Amino acid sequence: MIAKLIVHAPNRPACIMRAARALDEFVIEGVKTTIPLQQKLLKNKDVKQLNFDNKWLEEFLKKGE
């Protein structure tokens, strides 16, 4: 692990906005990261609405969203 991003806010929507902004500003060079995946997840309506289960990520990745 190179870095760990933790955000805090008064509610879930505000926390998602802070996390998205932090990921947009995150710079790590020289290695591949999961930042692009995290950015896609934060924009997904199912994630925003807590509408997912154990298989959700696997299906999300298969779809290539």
Biopython code that builds the backbone (N, CA, C, O; Angstrom):
import numpy as np
from Bio.PDB.StructureBuilder import StructureBuilder

atoms = [
    (1, "MET", "N", (0.847, -1.164, 0.000)),
    (1, "MET", "CA", (0.000, 0.000, 0.000)),
    (1, "MET", "C", (0.897, 1.234, 0.000)),
    (1, "MET", "O", (1.831, 1.356, 0.793)),
    (2, "ILE", "N", (0.583, 2.134, -0.909)),
    (2, "ILE", "CA", (1.326, 3.388, -1.018)),
    (2, "ILE", "C", (0.653, 4.486, -0.211)),
    (2, "ILE", "O", (1.312, 5.270, 0.473)),
    (3, "ALA", "N", (-0.650, 4.527, -0.300)),
    (3, "ALA", "CA", (-1.400, 5.572, 0.396)),
    (3, "ALA", "C", (-2.801, 5.075, 0.693)),
    (3, "ALA", "O", (-3.300, 4.149, 0.054)),
    (4, "LYS", "N", (-3.421, 5.701, 1.668)),
    (4, "LYS", "CA", (-4.796, 5.380, 2.025)),
    (4, "LYS", "C", (-5.539, 6.701, 2.158)),
    (4, "LYS", "O", (-5.110, 7.607, 2.873)),
    (5, "LEU", "N", (-6.648, 6.791, 1.464)),
    (5, "LEU", "CA", (-7.454, 8.006, 1.503)),
    (5, "LEU", "C", (-8.630, 7.797, 2.449)),
    (5, "LEU", "O", (-9.411, 6.860, 2.281)),
    (6, "ILE", "N", (-8.751, 8.663, 3.433)),
    (6, "ILE", "CA", (-9.872, 8.633, 4.369)),
    (6, "ILE", "C", (-10.507, 10.014, 4.352)),
    (6, "ILE", "O", (-9.824, 11.028, 4.496)),
    (7, "VAL", "N", (-11.819, 10.040, 4.177)),
    (7, "VAL", "CA", (-12.535, 11.320, 4.204)),
    (7, "VAL", "C", (-13.615, 11.264, 5.276)),
    (7, "VAL", "O", (-14.101, 10.195, 5.643)),
    (8, "HIS", "N", (-13.969, 12.425, 5.758)),
    (8, "HIS", "CA", (-15.000, 12.527, 6.786)),
    (8, "HIS", "C", (-15.889, 13.717, 6.439)),
    (8, "HIS", "O", (-15.405, 14.761, 6.001)),
    (9, "ALA", "N", (-17.179, 13.549, 6.637)),
    (9, "ALA", "CA", (-18.139, 14.625, 6.395)),
    (9, "ALA", "C", (-19.382, 14.352, 7.235)),
    (9, "ALA", "O", (-19.547, 13.244, 7.746)),
    (10, "PRO", "N", (-20.252, 15.339, 7.385)),
    (10, "PRO", "CA", (-21.440, 15.170, 8.221)),
    (10, "PRO", "C", (-22.457, 14.159, 7.686)),
    (10, "PRO", "O", (-23.253, 13.617, 8.453)),
    (11, "ASN", "N", (-22.434, 13.899, 6.361)),
    (11, "ASN", "CA", (-23.394, 12.950, 5.795)),
    (11, "ASN", "C", (-22.774, 12.252, 4.584)),
    (11, "ASN", "O", (-21.714, 12.648, 4.100)),
    (12, "ARG", "N", (-23.450, 11.212, 4.107)),
    (12, "ARG", "CA", (-22.922, 10.400, 2.998)),
    (12, "ARG", "C", (-22.722, 11.207, 1.717)),
    (12, "ARG", "O", (-21.647, 11.114, 1.125)),
    (13, "PRO", "N", (-23.694, 11.993, 1.256)),
    (13, "PRO", "CA", (-23.465, 12.757, 0.021)),
    (13, "PRO", "C", (-22.259, 13.698, 0.118)),
    (13, "PRO", "O", (-21.485, 13.816, -0.832)),
    (14, "ALA", "N", (-22.102, 14.350, 1.238)),
    (14, "ALA", "CA", (-20.956, 15.250, 1.414)),
    (14, "ALA", "C", (-19.650, 14.468, 1.433)),
    (14, "ALA", "O", (-18.635, 14.926, 0.907)),
    (15, "CYS", "N", (-19.681, 13.303, 2.033)),
    (15, "CYS", "CA", (-18.492, 12.461, 2.087)),
    (15, "CYS", "C", (-18.106, 11.982, 0.681)),
    (15, "CYS", "O", (-16.927, 11.963, 0.327)),
    (16, "ILE", "N", (-19.103, 11.598, -0.109)),
    (16, "ILE", "CA", (-18.832, 11.175, -1.482)),
    (16, "ILE", "C", (-18.238, 12.322, -2.284)),
    (16, "ILE", "O", (-17.311, 12.116, -3.068)),
    (17, "MET", "N", (-18.761, 13.527, -2.096)),
    (17, "MET", "CA", (-18.210, 14.686, -2.803)),
    (17, "MET", "C", (-16.766, 14.957, -2.393)),
    (17, "MET", "O", (-15.926, 15.253, -3.243)),
    (18, "ARG", "N", (-16.479, 14.860, -1.120)),
    (18, "ARG", "CA", (-15.101, 15.079, -0.649)),
    (18, "ARG", "C", (-14.155, 14.013, -1.188)),
    (18, "ARG", "O", (-13.034, 14.315, -1.599)),
    (19, "ALA", "N", (-14.609, 12.782, -1.181)),
    (19, "ALA", "CA", (-13.776, 11.686, -1.687)),
    (19, "ALA", "C", (-13.502, 11.873, -3.174)),
    (19, "ALA", "O", (-12.374, 11.675, -3.626)),
    (20, "ALA", "N", (-14.524, 12.253, -3.940)),
    (20, "ALA", "CA", (-14.342, 12.476, -5.374)),
    (20, "ALA", "C", (-13.335, 13.595, -5.629)),
    (20, "ALA", "O", (-12.468, 13.471, -6.495)),
    (21, "ARG", "N", (-13.450, 14.664, -4.889)),
    (21, "ARG", "CA", (-12.511, 15.777, -5.064)),
    (21, "ARG", "C", (-11.092, 15.357, -4.678)),
    (21, "ARG", "O", (-10.132, 15.680, -5.377)),
    (22, "ALA", "N", (-10.970, 14.648, -3.582)),
    (22, "ALA", "CA", (-9.646, 14.199, -3.145)),
    (22, "ALA", "C", (-9.018, 13.273, -4.182)),
    (22, "ALA", "O", (-7.823, 13.374, -4.459)),
    (23, "LEU", "N", (-9.809, 12.378, -4.754)),
    (23, "LEU", "CA", (-9.277, 11.475, -5.782)),
    (23, "LEU", "C", (-8.880, 12.244, -7.039)),
    (23, "LEU", "O", (-7.898, 11.895, -7.694)),
    (24, "ASP", "N", (-9.634, 13.285, -7.381)),
    (24, "ASP", "CA", (-9.278, 14.113, -8.538)),
    (24, "ASP", "C", (-7.938, 14.807, -8.337)),
    (24, "ASP", "O", (-7.207, 15.050, -9.298)),
    (25, "GLU", "N", (-7.617, 15.126, -7.085)),
    (25, "GLU", "CA", (-6.380, 15.852, -6.786)),
    (25, "GLU", "C", (-5.213, 14.931, -6.423)),
    (25, "GLU", "O", (-4.074, 15.384, -6.315)),
    (26, "PHE", "N", (-5.492, 13.654, -6.237)),
    (26, "PHE", "CA", (-4.473, 12.684, -5.853)),
    (26, "PHE", "C", (-3.490, 12.478, -6.998)),
    (26, "PHE", "O", (-3.910, 12.289, -8.140)),
    (27, "VAL", "N", (-2.197, 12.509, -6.716)),
    (27, "VAL", "CA", (-1.179, 12.260, -7.737)),
    (27, "VAL", "C", (-0.229, 11.192, -7.221)),
    (27, "VAL", "O", (0.447, 11.378, -6.209)),
    (28, "ILE", "N", (-0.188, 10.072, -7.930)),
    (28, "ILE", "CA", (0.785, 9.020, -7.648)),
    (28, "ILE", "C", (1.392, 8.651, -8.986)),
    (28, "ILE", "O", (0.672, 8.294, -9.918)),
    (29, "GLU", "N", (2.696, 8.734, -9.090)),
    (29, "GLU", "CA", (3.367, 8.460, -10.355)),
    (29, "GLU", "C", (4.226, 7.210, -10.248)),
    (29, "GLU", "O", (4.733, 6.869, -9.180)),
    (30, "GLY", "N", (4.375, 6.540, -11.379)),
    (30, "GLY", "CA", (5.304, 5.418, -11.450)),
    (30, "GLY", "C", (4.676, 4.047, -11.247)),
    (30, "GLY", "O", (5.292, 3.037, -11.588)),
    (31, "VAL", "N", (3.477, 3.988, -10.706)),
    (31, "VAL", "CA", (2.802, 2.703, -10.495)),
    (31, "VAL", "C", (1.324, 2.852, -10.869)),
    (31, "VAL", "O", (0.763, 3.947, -10.829)),
    (32, "LYS", "N", (0.719, 1.736, -11.229)),
    (32, "LYS", "CA", (-0.705, 1.727, -11.534)),
    (32, "LYS", "C", (-1.482, 1.742, -10.216)),
    (32, "LYS", "O", (-1.111, 1.063, -9.259)),
    (33, "THR", "N", (-2.561, 2.521, -10.178)),
    (33, "THR", "CA", (-3.369, 2.621, -8.962)),
    (33, "THR", "C", (-4.828, 2.265, -9.263)),
    (33, "THR", "O", (-5.210, 2.069, -10.417)),
    (34, "THR", "N", (-5.612, 2.187, -8.226)),
    (34, "THR", "CA", (-7.053, 1.942, -8.374)),
    (34, "THR", "C", (-7.857, 3.244, -8.364)),
    (34, "THR", "O", (-9.084, 3.216, -8.270)),
    (35, "ILE", "N", (-7.180, 4.363, -8.460)),
    (35, "ILE", "CA", (-7.870, 5.658, -8.427)),
    (35, "ILE", "C", (-8.951, 5.759, -9.505)),
    (35, "ILE", "O", (-10.062, 6.188, -9.191)),
    (36, "PRO", "N", (-8.680, 5.384, -10.761)),
    (36, "PRO", "CA", (-9.752, 5.472, -11.767)),
    (36, "PRO", "C", (-10.979, 4.622, -11.402)),
    (36, "PRO", "O", (-12.111, 5.054, -11.623)),
    (37, "LEU", "N", (-10.770, 3.441, -10.857)),
    (37, "LEU", "CA", (-11.885, 2.597, -10.427)),
    (37, "LEU", "C", (-12.645, 3.266, -9.300)),
    (37, "LEU", "O", (-13.876, 3.288, -9.317)),
    (38, "GLN", "N", (-11.952, 3.805, -8.334)),
    (38, "GLN", "CA", (-12.610, 4.474, -7.216)),
    (38, "GLN", "C", (-13.438, 5.663, -7.696)),
    (38, "GLN", "O", (-14.529, 5.908, -7.183)),
    (39, "GLN", "N", (-12.924, 6.400, -8.676)),
    (39, "GLN", "CA", (-13.663, 7.535, -9.217)),
    (39, "GLN", "C", (-14.956, 7.069, -9.889)),
    (39, "GLN", "O", (-16.003, 7.694, -9.722)),
    (40, "LYS", "N", (-14.884, 5.976, -10.646)),
    (40, "LYS", "CA", (-16.085, 5.437, -11.290)),
    (40, "LYS", "C", (-17.101, 4.973, -10.252)),
    (40, "LYS", "O", (-18.301, 5.203, -10.405)),
    (41, "LEU", "N", (-16.623, 4.325, -9.206)),
    (41, "LEU", "CA", (-17.528, 3.834, -8.168)),
    (41, "LEU", "C", (-18.263, 4.980, -7.482)),
    (41, "LEU", "O", (-19.461, 4.882, -7.219)),
    (42, "LEU", "N", (-17.556, 6.056, -7.195)),
    (42, "LEU", "CA", (-18.183, 7.189, -6.515)),
    (42, "LEU", "C", (-19.236, 7.879, -7.369)),
    (42, "LEU", "O", (-20.117, 8.553, -6.835)),
    (43, "LYS", "N", (-19.161, 7.723, -8.691)),
    (43, "LYS", "CA", (-20.147, 8.326, -9.593)),
    (43, "LYS", "C", (-21.347, 7.405, -9.832)),
    (43, "LYS", "O", (-22.366, 7.844, -10.366)),
    (44, "ASN", "N", (-21.235, 6.147, -9.445)),
    (44, "ASN", "CA", (-22.275, 5.162, -9.731)),
    (44, "ASN", "C", (-23.491, 5.353, -8.823)),
    (44, "ASN", "O", (-23.351, 5.529, -7.613)),
    (45, "LYS", "N", (-24.681, 5.315, -9.419)),
    (45, "LYS", "CA", (-25.912, 5.547, -8.651)),
    (45, "LYS", "C", (-26.150, 4.465, -7.600)),
    (45, "LYS", "O", (-26.650, 4.766, -6.516)),
    (46, "ASP", "N", (-25.802, 3.211, -7.896)),
    (46, "ASP", "CA", (-25.986, 2.141, -6.910)),
    (46, "ASP", "C", (-25.117, 2.366, -5.675)),
    (46, "ASP", "O", (-25.558, 2.135, -4.550)),
    (47, "VAL", "N", (-23.911, 2.808, -5.884)),
    (47, "VAL", "CA", (-23.013, 3.085, -4.747)),
    (47, "VAL", "C", (-23.557, 4.259, -3.940)),
    (47, "VAL", "O", (-23.586, 4.218, -2.710)),
    (48, "LYS", "N", (-23.982, 5.287, -4.631)),
    (48, "LYS", "CA", (-24.520, 6.465, -3.940)),
    (48, "LYS", "C", (-25.747, 6.119, -3.101)),
    (48, "LYS", "O", (-25.959, 6.699, -2.036)),
    (49, "GLN", "N", (-26.561, 5.164, -3.588)),
    (49, "GLN", "CA", (-27.800, 4.810, -2.897)),
    (49, "GLN", "C", (-27.659, 3.558, -2.025)),
    (49, "GLN", "O", (-28.659, 3.030, -1.539)),
    (50, "LEU", "N", (-26.436, 3.084, -1.827)),
    (50, "LEU", "CA", (-26.168, 1.868, -1.040)),
    (50, "LEU", "C", (-26.945, 0.660, -1.574)),
    (50, "LEU", "O", (-27.423, -0.173, -0.804)),
    (51, "ASN", "N", (-27.063, 0.579, -2.885)),
    (51, "ASN", "CA", (-27.805, -0.490, -3.532)),
    (51, "ASN", "C", (-26.842, -1.509, -4.145)),
    (51, "ASN", "O", (-26.759, -1.631, -5.367)),
    (52, "PHE", "N", (-26.116, -2.235, -3.297)),
    (52, "PHE", "CA", (-25.183, -3.239, -3.787)),
    (52, "PHE", "C", (-25.052, -4.368, -2.783)),
    (52, "PHE", "O", (-25.420, -4.235, -1.615)),
    (53, "ASP", "N", (-24.517, -5.488, -3.267)),
    (53, "ASP", "CA", (-24.290, -6.640, -2.397)),
    (53, "ASP", "C", (-22.922, -7.230, -2.700)),
    (53, "ASP", "O", (-22.108, -6.589, -3.365)),
    (54, "ASN", "N", (-22.657, -8.440, -2.223)),
    (54, "ASN", "CA", (-21.336, -9.053, -2.371)),
    (54, "ASN", "C", (-20.927, -9.292, -3.821)),
    (54, "ASN", "O", (-19.736, -9.276, -4.132)),
    (55, "LYS", "N", (-21.878, -9.509, -4.700)),
    (55, "LYS", "CA", (-21.566, -9.785, -6.110)),
    (55, "LYS", "C", (-21.584, -8.528, -6.977)),
    (55, "LYS", "O", (-21.213, -8.586, -8.150)),
    (56, "TRP", "N", (-21.997, -7.429, -6.437)),
    (56, "TRP", "CA", (-22.181, -6.216, -7.218)),
    (56, "TRP", "C", (-20.903, -5.771, -7.914)),
    (56, "TRP", "O", (-20.938, -5.480, -9.109)),
    (57, "LEU", "N", (-19.788, -5.710, -7.218)),
    (57, "LEU", "CA", (-18.534, -5.232, -7.811)),
    (57, "LEU", "C", (-18.088, -6.132, -8.956)),
    (57, "LEU", "O", (-17.614, -5.654, -9.986)),
    (58, "GLU", "N", (-18.243, -7.429, -8.768)),
    (58, "GLU", "CA", (-17.880, -8.376, -9.826)),
    (58, "GLU", "C", (-18.684, -8.090, -11.098)),
    (58, "GLU", "O", (-18.124, -8.069, -12.194)),
    (59, "GLU", "N", (-19.978, -7.872, -10.956)),
    (59, "GLU", "CA", (-20.837, -7.552, -12.109)),
    (59, "GLU", "C", (-20.478, -6.183, -12.702)),
    (59, "GLU", "O", (-20.477, -6.013, -13.922)),
    (60, "PHE", "N", (-20.182, -5.234, -11.856)),
    (60, "PHE", "CA", (-19.782, -3.904, -12.296)),
    (60, "PHE", "C", (-18.535, -3.989, -13.161)),
    (60, "PHE", "O", (-18.458, -3.353, -14.213)),
    (61, "LEU", "N", (-17.559, -4.774, -12.720)),
    (61, "LEU", "CA", (-16.319, -4.916, -13.475)),
    (61, "LEU", "C", (-16.530, -5.671, -14.786)),
    (61, "LEU", "O", (-15.888, -5.359, -15.789)),
    (62, "LYS", "N", (-17.414, -6.650, -14.788)),
    (62, "LYS", "CA", (-17.719, -7.402, -16.020)),
    (62, "LYS", "C", (-18.344, -6.496, -17.068)),
    (62, "LYS", "O", (-18.046, -6.612, -18.256)),
    (63, "LYS", "N", (-19.214, -5.591, -16.623)),
    (63, "LYS", "CA", (-19.879, -4.676, -17.535)),
    (63, "LYS", "C", (-18.892, -3.655, -18.102)),
    (63, "LYS", "O", (-19.127, -3.095, -19.173)),
    (64, "GLY", "N", (-17.806, -3.416, -17.400)),
    (64, "GLY", "CA", (-16.819, -2.439, -17.848)),
    (64, "GLY", "C", (-17.303, -1.003, -17.756)),
    (64, "GLY", "O", (-16.909, -0.154, -18.556)),
    (65, "GLU", "N", (-18.147, -0.739, -16.794)),
    (65, "GLU", "CA", (-18.710, 0.606, -16.636)),
    (65, "GLU", "C", (-17.649, 1.607, -16.272)),
    (65, "GLU", "O", (-17.948, 2.789, -16.100)),
]
sb = StructureBuilder()
sb.init_structure("model")
sb.init_model(0)
sb.init_chain("A")
sb.init_seg("    ")
for serial, (resi, resn, name, xyz) in enumerate(atoms, 1):
    if name == "N":
        sb.init_residue(resn, " ", resi, " ")
    sb.init_atom(name, np.array(xyz, "f"), 0.0, 1.0, " ", f" {name:<3s}", serial, name[0])
structure = sb.get_structure()
